[in-house]
Amino acid sequence: MDLRQLGYFVAVAEAGSFSRAAVALNLAQPTLSRQIGLLEADLGARLLVRNGRGAVPTDAGQALLVHAHTMLDSARRAREELRELQASPGGRLTIGLAPRVALGVSAVLVQRFRQRFPRAVITVLEGLSLHLREWLLAGRLDLALLFDPPPSPQLAYKTLLRESLLLVAPISAPPLPARVGLAALAGYPMVLPSAPNAIRSLLDAALRPRGIELQVVAEVGAVQTVLALVAQGVAYTVLPEGALARGAIGQTLQCTAIGPPAIRNKLVLATPLARPATRLTRETAAMLEALDLRALGDRSAG
């Protein structure tokens, strides 16, 4: 049974006239009559009879009219529900963020996600970039923000942020010079994130080929702990400028540029190539690209 023909039938029955229904439907009257005839032929029953005042339903037409209203209403509600699902799909999306990134962007990301997809659920998993990359390859994550990941034929990367690494000292230490060379870093006692932290890996990759060995007096897992130890005068450290942008602890520190050459990290949006991107994945990736990441560091990507 053709829903369009049912709609035409209802229009004629309610208007009481083929001519009035044709005007309301913006159809030529012969076209409307032909469609009603096709519906009657399909059902094997006469549905409308013309009289001097227009057209009225037959007994069969009266019976069909009740069902037609129900069927057309169900079709309308089905279309509306499908449009709603297309506008706001359900499902679950899992994203991986490094702890420092999660601290800076999670609240805004979750709020925007909920506004855009009220029927869906977002899960934020935190971890080191190395672990997040492994989870992404294993299918545990739909996308992730990673610091300086190694190339992979299974992942697509898009750089969102570049940060310069700085020498950081307690405010009580002697004033730092305007800039320190790489070799001069060996003269400072250091507390550093422990491997396989992306910052530590980047620093080692820059210094080891030059034969520069740092005085590492302590290694800890979290950047915030590193900052706390430096603020207490335990040692110096090397961290991205964005690590100093949040919280009051940055006011108890001094920092200076490193280089030349400067050491700069890279924050990338990573997505798996093997799995087709869903609408949730695509639009959440766009949300991440639109976030203001300047609180994490220098946004220039040169």
N, C-alpha and C positions, 0 to 999 in steps of 0.2 A: 504494500500500500504506500503510495507516494505522499509524503508529508506535504509537499507543495500543493498537490491537488486537494488534500484534506483542508489546507488553509483556504484555498479558493472556495471550496464548498461551504465552509463556516462563514466566510465573508458574504456569500450570496444569501445564505440562510438568515444571517443576522441583519443584513441590509434589506431583505425582502424583495430584492430586485437585482437582475443581472446587470442592468445599466448602472445602477448606483454602486454596486460592488466593483464593476470594471473601473469606474472613476476613482474609487478609493484605492484600488490596487494598481492604478496607472497601467491598465491593460486594455487592449482592444476587446470589445465585447465578443466578437467571434472567437478570439483566442480563449477567452474565459469559458465560453460555452463549449468549445472543443475539449478543454481540460476537464470540465465537469462530465462530459460525455465519456471520456476515457476512464474516469473514476467509476462511473456507473457500469461501464462495460467490464471493468476489472472485478467489481463486486457482484455483478449479475443482478442488479436491482436498480429501479428508478428512485432517485433521491430527491428530485425537485420537480414540481409541476408549475407551469406558468398559468396565471389567471389574469383577469383584467387589471389587477393592481400591482402585479409583479410576479414573484415566484415564492412558493411556500414548500417546506419539506414534506415529503410523503411520510408514511409510517416508518418505512425503512430509513428515510432521511432523519427523522426524529431520533430513532434508535442510534444511528451513526453519530448524530450531533453530540450526544453525551460522551461517546468514546473519543470522538475527534478532539473535543476540548481537553480531555485527559491526555491523549497522545501528544497533542501540540504543546501542552504545558510541560509534559515530561521532557520533550525534545528541547524546549526552551531552557529548562533548568539544567539539562545535560550540557548544552552549549555554554551556559554561564559558568558551570562548574569547571568545564575544560578550560575556558578562558582564564578562570581564577587560578587553576593549576599552572597554566602557562605563565601567567603573570607572577605567581609566587609558588614555585615548585617545593615539594617536600623533600625529605631525605636528610642525610647527614654528611657533613664535610669535616675532614680532619686536617689541620694545618700544623706544621712544626715550626717553632720559633726558638731561637737562642734566648736564654734568660734575659739578657739586657734588652734585646729587641722586644720580647714579650712584655717587659715592664713598660716600655715606651709606647707600644701600639695596641696592646690587647684590648683595652677598654674601648677605644674608638672603633677598632675593627669589629668587635662583637656588637656594639651598638648599631653600627651601619648594617651589619649582616642581618640583625633581627628586624630592622626597619625594612630592609629590602626583601627578606625571605622569612616572614613570620611563621611559616609552616615548617621550616627546616631547623636543624640543630647544627651548631658549630662546636667542634672540639679543638682546643688548643693544647698541644703537647710541647713541653719545653725540654731542651737538651742541648748538648754540644753539637756543633755543626756536623762533626764526623758521624755522630750517632743519628742525627736527623737524616743525613744522606742515606745511611744504611736503611732506615725505616722507610724512606721514600722508595728506594729500590725494592724493598721487600713488600711494598703495597700497603704498609700501615698508614701512610700519609697520602693525601691527595696533592698537596703542594707544600713547599717549605721556603723559608728565608734562611739562606746559608751564608756564612762567611768563608770566602776563599776556598770553595770546594774544588777538588781535582776534576779534570775533564772526565766526562762519562758519555759513551755513545747511547746510553739509555735515558739521559736526562737533558732537558733544554734549560739553559740558563739565560736570565736577563738581568743585567746589572742595574740596580736601583740606587746605589749609594757608594761613594768612595770616602774613606776617612784617612787622615794622616795620623801616624803613631807619634806620640809625644813622650819625652822624658818627664816624669812626674816626681816631685820631691815634697817632703813635709814643709809647711810654711816656716818652721823653725830652722830649717837648713840654710846654709849660706845661699844667697841669691844665685839663681841659675843664669848662665850666659844667655844671650839672645838666641843662640843656636848651638847645638853640639853635633860634632861629626860622629860617624859610626864608631870609629876607633876609640873616641873619648868615652863611649858608653862603658868600656871595660874598667874605667876608673871609679864607677859607682857601685856600691853594694846593692843588690837587687832582690826584691821579692816579686815573683812572677807567677802567672797562672801555670799550673802543671800541664804537661802534655797529656792528651792530644788537643788541648785548647788551640783554636784557630789563631789567636794572637801569638801564642808561643811558637807555633809552627811557622808563622809568617816571619817572626823575629829571627828564629834560628836559620831560616832559609836565606835571609839577608846577610847575616853575620858569619855563618859558618864558612861559605866560600872565600871570605876575606880573612879567615884565620882569626877572627875576633872572638874571644871567649869572655863571657860575662862572669862577674862575681855573684853567683846566685846563692843567697844566704837562706832563702826559704821559698817553697813552692806551695801554693794553695789552689783549690779548685775553682773558687768563685771570684769574679772581678770585684764585687763589693767587699769581700774579705781582703783582697789585695789593697784596695783603697783605704780600708780601715787601718791596716798595718802601716801603710805609708804615712797616714795622718798622725799616727802615734809615734812616728820617728824611727820605726824599725829599720827602714831601708828606702831606696828609691824603686821606681818601677817604670815600665814602658807600656803605655795603653793607648788605644784610639781616643781621639778628642771627644767623641760622643760618650765615652764612659764617664767623663767628668761633667756631663751636661745636666745630670739629674741629682737632686738631693743637696743637702747642706754640706755634705762632706767635701764637695769641691771647693768650698770657701776656706778649708783648712789645708789646701795644697797649692803648690806652685808648679808650673809646667813650662816647657820650652820645646821649640821645634827640633827635629832631628834631621841631619843631612847637611849638604847633599851627599849622596842621593837620599831623598825622602823615602820613607817606608809607608806605603799606603795599602790599606786593606780594601776589600770589595764585598759588598752585601749583594747577593743575587737572589732572584726569584727562581726557584727550581721546580720544574714540573716533569712528570714522567712522559716519555715519548710513546711507550708501548700501549698505554691505556688512553682511550678516547676521552677528551675533556668533556665533562658534563656542563650544563648551564651553570650549576652552582660553582664549579671549579673555575670556569671562565670569568664569571662576574666577580668572584672573590679575588681572583688574581688582579682584575682591574681595580678593585677596591684597594688592594695593597699598593699597586702602582700609583694610585692617587693620594695615598697617605703622605702627610708632611713628615719626612724622615730627618729633617734638619736637626732635630733635637738629638739625633744619634751621631751627627757629625757633619762634615763639609759635604754638601750634596754634589758638588762639581764632579764630573766623571772623567776628567782629562787624564 
